[in-house]
Structure formats: structure tokens, C-alpha cells
Amino acid sequence: MWKQIEEVLAEELVAGRYPPGSKLPTEPELMARFFVGRHTIRQTMARLEARGLVRIEQGRGTFVHDEIVHYRISERTRFSQNLLDQKRDPTYRVVSACEIVPPDTVRDALKLASGEMVTQIDVDSFANDVIIAVSDVYFPTARFPNVASIYTELNSTTKTYQRYGIQDYIRLSTRISSRPPTEDEARRLFQPVSRPLLITRKTDVDPDGLPISYSETCWCADRVELTVGQSDSRAPVPGDPKRE
């Protein structure tokens, strides 16, 4: 029975009965339509998800797959511009913020002396109100006092830098990996714990080559494709006198 229901719904999805990004009828509605039990509907939805036709978000429901976000990584990566270029609305939501003694990885990336503090900001990132990533962003507290409030107010990394007099910046490095999500990450991203995440760890520097932030971001692999682009030839490379 579930195979028959799968084919019926697949035909409707391909025909455009449900627009990309829209929510499918609820389990009870589908059970009533096809006169079957909950287990049959869940098996059907799992098959449709495996075919890439829908995505199941825990606690929210089942949604028609829309176009994936193509996120380009380069020296001048800008989250907002990346999404605006694809006609998507970019937004941030600050979940929490605190001043901490940085872990060794963060201290080394920001080239901080022992004992220097950082402000850690926990952020959710959205494209058209759909969450696509969760991040921990670290700023040197001495250089960016009260940065959590300003970041929350401006809802933009670039505008936050500008508030502190930094008009331009480049990405010094990006490392990409993957791993399973924690239960909290899966909950925040509305995805199963069995589905892997894409992980990026990046460092931004100012025009003088001084690190200004470090972040670790967990991307929902079902909604985002990371593309590594060529360096912008106009962008200065710290330490390279021919391009400064």
C-alpha cells in the first residue's frame, strides 16, 4: 500500500501540486485521505525523502524540497550577499552570548595571548525563514567591546565590523569537514540525528592581516551546497607585498 501512495504523491509533487518549500498535509490528513495507518504514511514519507522529493523536519512536518542554497566560499565571502544573489532573504538570530576564556583552537586562530577573553555568540542563520546553519562566532573582547549587543542590533557581520571602523575584511582560511549532528544541533536544524552536517571553520582578518573573528558553523547538508571559489584578484593577501 505504501508503494502505491508513494507513486501517487510523487506524481503530484512532480506535477507541481505542492509548490517548492510548501508543507505537505499532516499525517492525520494523509491517513484519512488514503485510509491507512500512521506507520504506512511514515514509510511513504521516508521513501519520498530518500528520492529527494521532500524533507522531513522533526517537530515541524514534511516539506517539498525547494532549490538548494549554493553557498560560495572565497576570500570575500559574505553571508547576506551570497543569499541575496540567489533571491533569498538572509537573516540571523542570536541564541546566546557570553564572554569566555577561549579554547586553544580559538585562541590560536585569533592569535591571542594567554588570558585574553573572547565574546562567543551562538547564532542561527536563515534563508527565507528556513534555518540552514548554526554557528559559534568568536570575537576578541578587547577589540570588540559590547559586540554581542551590536551584532544582535545590526543582524550583520559586515555591519558589525563597520561599527568598529573596519570597512573591509577577507577570509584568511576555511576548513571544511563533516560529522553527525548532536541531538541539540539536530533539534535546532529540524533534521534527524542520522543525517550528517557540513562543518566550516573560518578566520576573518582585517586589511592589516590581524584576525578579527573565528567561527565554527554547522550547515544542514540537505539545504546547502558549499562551493569553493577562486580568490578575488582585487583582494589583498596579508603578507604579500605585491597585493597590499
C-alpha positions, 0 to 999 in steps of 0.5 A: 500500500505504501508503494502505491501512495508513494507513486501517487504523491510523487506524481503530484509533487512532480506535477507541481501540486505542492509548490517548492518549500510548501508543507505537505498535509499532516499525517492525520490528513494523509491517513484519512485521505488514503485510509491507512495507518500512521506507520504506512504514511511514515514509510511513504514519507521516508521513501519520498525523502530518500528520492529527494522529493521532500524533507522531513523536519522533526517537530515541524512536518514534511516539506517539498524540497525547494532549490538548494542554497549554493553557498560560495566560499572565497576570500570575500565571502559574505553571508547576506550577499551570497543569499541575496544573489540567489533571491533569498532573504538572509537573516540571523538570530542570536541564541546566546552570548557570553564572554569566555576564556577561549579554547586553544583552537580559538585562541590560536586562530585569533592569535591571542595571548594567554588570558585574553577573553573572547565574546562567543555568540551562538547564532542561527542563520536563515534563508527565507525563514528556513534555518540552514546553519548554526554557528559559534562566532568568536570575537576578541573582547578587547577589540570588540567591546559590547559586540554581542549587543551590536551584532544582535542590533545590526543582524550583520557581520559586515555591519558589525565590523563597520561599527568598529571602523573596519570597512573591509575584511577577507577570509584568511582560511576555511576548513571544511569537514563533516560529522553527525549532528548532536541531538541539540544541533539536530533539534535546532536544524529540524533534521534527524540525528542520522543525517550528517552536517557540513562543518566550516571553520573560518578566520576573518582578518582585517586589511592589516592581516590581524584576525578579527573573528573565528567561527565554527558553523554547522550547515544542514547538508540537505539545504546547502551546497558549499562551493569553493571559489577562486580568490578575488584578484582585487583582494589583498593577501596579508603578507604579500607585498605585491597585493597590499 
